[in-house]
Amino acid sequence: MGPAERLKEQDLDGISAEVLYPSWGMFLFSVDDDDLRRERFNVFNEWAGEYCRYAPHRTKGLGVCDLGDIGLAVQQLDRIAGLGLCGAAITSAPEDLAP
């Protein structure tokens, strides 16, 4: 469902705004290939940013961010903010950082 159709559904349900969480995007954390995982995160974040830009006063979204490389994570968080997303989901225990 595209953002225009989603807004119609919101109107029917009396919803003035919503936050889109990356539920499906959380499965991307299970990808073992670091480069592939980051690229999939980029694609998801681009999609979420574009979806929310349609009506930013009514739709807020969260991106996904990989913490395996902290320098890249900071860049990704800056990119997520630049896409207009209001936050990011991260894994609670990245294997690279686990004790």
CYANA upper distance limits for C-alpha pairs under 8 A (distance plus 0.5 A):
  1 MET  CA      5 GLU  CA      6.66
  1 MET  CA      6 ARG  CA      6.92
  2 GLY  CA      6 ARG  CA      6.70
  2 GLY  CA     51 TYR  CA      7.99
  3 PRO  CA      7 LEU  CA      6.67
  3 PRO  CA     51 TYR  CA      6.45
  3 PRO  CA     52 CYS  CA      8.01
  3 PRO  CA     54 TYR  CA      7.02
  3 PRO  CA     55 ALA  CA      8.28
  4 ALA  CA      8 LYS  CA      7.04
  4 ALA  CA     54 TYR  CA      8.19
  5 GLU  CA      9 GLU  CA      6.91
  6 ARG  CA     10 GLN  CA      6.69
  7 LEU  CA     11 ASP  CA      6.67
  8 LYS  CA     12 LEU  CA      6.79
  9 GLU  CA     13 ASP  CA      6.70
 10 GLN  CA     14 GLY  CA      6.50
 10 GLN  CA     15 ILE  CA      5.24
 10 GLN  CA     16 SER  CA      7.24
 10 GLN  CA     17 ALA  CA      8.04
 11 ASP  CA     15 ILE  CA      6.40
 11 ASP  CA     16 SER  CA      7.69
 16 SER  CA     58 ARG  CA      6.85
 17 ALA  CA     57 HIS  CA      7.88
 17 ALA  CA     58 ARG  CA      4.65
 17 ALA  CA     59 THR  CA      6.17
 17 ALA  CA     60 LYS  CA      8.41
 18 GLU  CA     58 ARG  CA      6.84
 18 GLU  CA     59 THR  CA      5.77
 18 GLU  CA     60 LYS  CA      6.86
 19 VAL  CA     59 THR  CA      6.44
 19 VAL  CA     60 LYS  CA      5.18
 19 VAL  CA     61 GLY  CA      5.89
 19 VAL  CA     62 LEU  CA      8.17
 20 LEU  CA     59 THR  CA      7.72
 20 LEU  CA     60 LYS  CA      6.63
 20 LEU  CA     61 GLY  CA      5.06
 20 LEU  CA     62 LEU  CA      6.87
 21 TYR  CA     61 GLY  CA      6.71
 21 TYR  CA     62 LEU  CA      6.05
 21 TYR  CA     63 GLY  CA      8.38
 22 PRO  CA     26 MET  CA      6.73
 22 PRO  CA     61 GLY  CA      8.48
 22 PRO  CA     62 LEU  CA      6.85
 22 PRO  CA     63 GLY  CA      7.14
 22 PRO  CA     64 VAL  CA      7.54
 22 PRO  CA     89 ALA  CA      7.81
 23 SER  CA     27 PHE  CA      8.28
 24 TRP  CA     28 LEU  CA      8.20
 25 GLY  CA     29 PHE  CA      8.28
 25 GLY  CA     41 PHE  CA      8.10
 25 GLY  CA     44 PHE  CA      7.44
 25 GLY  CA     64 VAL  CA      7.36
 26 MET  CA     64 VAL  CA      8.01
 26 MET  CA     89 ALA  CA      8.31
 26 MET  CA     91 THR  CA      8.49
 27 PHE  CA     31 VAL  CA      8.37
 28 LEU  CA     37 ARG  CA      6.85
 28 LEU  CA     40 ARG  CA      7.56
 28 LEU  CA     41 PHE  CA      7.69
 29 PHE  CA     37 ARG  CA      7.38
 29 PHE  CA     66 ASP  CA      8.15
 29 PHE  CA     91 THR  CA      7.56
 31 VAL  CA     36 LEU  CA      7.85
 31 VAL  CA     37 ARG  CA      6.03
 32 ASP  CA     37 ARG  CA      7.71
 33 ASP  CA     37 ARG  CA      6.50
 34 ASP  CA     38 ARG  CA      6.68
 35 ASP  CA     39 GLU  CA      6.64
 36 LEU  CA     40 ARG  CA      6.63
 37 ARG  CA     41 PHE  CA      6.69
 38 ARG  CA     42 ASN  CA      6.68
 38 ARG  CA     65 CYS  CA      8.45
 38 ARG  CA     66 ASP  CA      7.32
 39 GLU  CA     43 VAL  CA      6.79
 40 ARG  CA     44 PHE  CA      6.65
 41 PHE  CA     45 ASN  CA      6.51
 41 PHE  CA     63 GLY  CA      8.36
 41 PHE  CA     64 VAL  CA      6.46
 41 PHE  CA     65 CYS  CA      7.31
 41 PHE  CA     66 ASP  CA      8.43
 42 ASN  CA     46 GLU  CA      6.59
 43 VAL  CA     47 TRP  CA      6.73
 44 PHE  CA     48 ALA  CA      6.63
 44 PHE  CA     63 GLY  CA      7.79
 44 PHE  CA     64 VAL  CA      8.13
 45 ASN  CA     49 GLY  CA      6.48
 45 ASN  CA     63 GLY  CA      5.59
 45 ASN  CA     64 VAL  CA      7.20
 45 ASN  CA     80 ILE  CA      7.20
 45 ASN  CA     83 LEU  CA      8.23
 46 GLU  CA     50 GLU  CA      6.60
 46 GLU  CA     83 LEU  CA      7.62
 47 TRP  CA     51 TYR  CA      6.53
 48 ALA  CA     52 CYS  CA      6.62
 48 ALA  CA     61 GLY  CA      6.88
 48 ALA  CA     62 LEU  CA      7.98
 48 ALA  CA     63 GLY  CA      7.45
 48 ALA  CA     85 LEU  CA      8.06
 49 GLY  CA     53 ARG  CA      6.55
 49 GLY  CA     61 GLY  CA      7.67
 49 GLY  CA     80 ILE  CA      8.39
 49 GLY  CA     83 LEU  CA      5.57
 49 GLY  CA     84 GLY  CA      6.48
 49 GLY  CA     85 LEU  CA      6.43
 50 GLU  CA     54 TYR  CA      7.34
 50 GLU  CA     83 LEU  CA      8.17
 52 CYS  CA     56 PRO  CA      5.95
 52 CYS  CA     59 THR  CA      5.76
 52 CYS  CA     60 LYS  CA      6.38
 52 CYS  CA     61 GLY  CA      6.93
 52 CYS  CA     84 GLY  CA      8.22
 52 CYS  CA     85 LEU  CA      8.16
 53 ARG  CA     59 THR  CA      8.39
 53 ARG  CA     84 GLY  CA      7.74
 55 ALA  CA     59 THR  CA      6.42
 56 PRO  CA     60 LYS  CA      6.82
 60 LYS  CA     85 LEU  CA      6.94
 60 LYS  CA     86 CYS  CA      6.89
 61 GLY  CA     85 LEU  CA      5.57
 61 GLY  CA     86 CYS  CA      6.42
 61 GLY  CA     87 GLY  CA      7.71
 62 LEU  CA     85 LEU  CA      5.99
 62 LEU  CA     86 CYS  CA      6.27
 62 LEU  CA     87 GLY  CA      5.32
 62 LEU  CA     88 ALA  CA      5.38
 62 LEU  CA     89 ALA  CA      7.11
 63 GLY  CA     80 ILE  CA      6.68
 63 GLY  CA     85 LEU  CA      6.95
 63 GLY  CA     86 CYS  CA      8.49
 63 GLY  CA     87 GLY  CA      6.80
 63 GLY  CA     88 ALA  CA      4.99
 63 GLY  CA     89 ALA  CA      6.67
 64 VAL  CA     88 ALA  CA      5.57
 64 VAL  CA     89 ALA  CA      5.30
 64 VAL  CA     90 ILE  CA      6.61
 65 CYS  CA     73 ALA  CA      6.80
 65 CYS  CA     76 GLN  CA      6.92
 65 CYS  CA     77 LEU  CA      7.34
 65 CYS  CA     88 ALA  CA      6.69
 65 CYS  CA     89 ALA  CA      6.75
 65 CYS  CA     90 ILE  CA      5.93
 66 ASP  CA     73 ALA  CA      6.39
 66 ASP  CA     90 ILE  CA      6.89
 66 ASP  CA     91 THR  CA      7.94
 67 LEU  CA     72 LEU  CA      8.33
 67 LEU  CA     73 ALA  CA      5.96
 67 LEU  CA     90 ILE  CA      7.70
 67 LEU  CA     91 THR  CA      8.21
 67 LEU  CA     94 PRO  CA      7.24
 68 GLY  CA     73 ALA  CA      8.08
 68 GLY  CA     94 PRO  CA      7.10
 68 GLY  CA     95 GLU  CA      8.34
 68 GLY  CA     96 ASP  CA      6.20
 68 GLY  CA     97 LEU  CA      7.59
 69 ASP  CA     73 ALA  CA      6.57
 70 ILE  CA     74 VAL  CA      6.70
 71 GLY  CA     75 GLN  CA      7.01
 72 LEU  CA     76 GLN  CA      6.57
 73 ALA  CA     77 LEU  CA      6.60
 74 VAL  CA     78 ASP  CA      6.76
 75 GLN  CA     79 ARG  CA      6.71
 76 GLN  CA     80 ILE  CA      6.55
 77 LEU  CA     81 ALA  CA      6.71
 77 LEU  CA     88 ALA  CA      7.80
 78 ASP  CA     82 GLY  CA      6.67
 79 ARG  CA     83 LEU  CA      6.72
 80 ILE  CA     84 GLY  CA      7.26
 80 ILE  CA     85 LEU  CA      6.22
 80 ILE  CA     86 CYS  CA      8.42
 80 ILE  CA     87 GLY  CA      7.90
 80 ILE  CA     88 ALA  CA      7.93
 81 ALA  CA     85 LEU  CA      5.91
 81 ALA  CA     86 CYS  CA      7.09
 81 ALA  CA     87 GLY  CA      7.77
 93 ALA  CA     97 LEU  CA      7.50
 93 ALA  CA     98 ALA  CA      6.53
 94 PRO  CA     98 ALA  CA      6.65
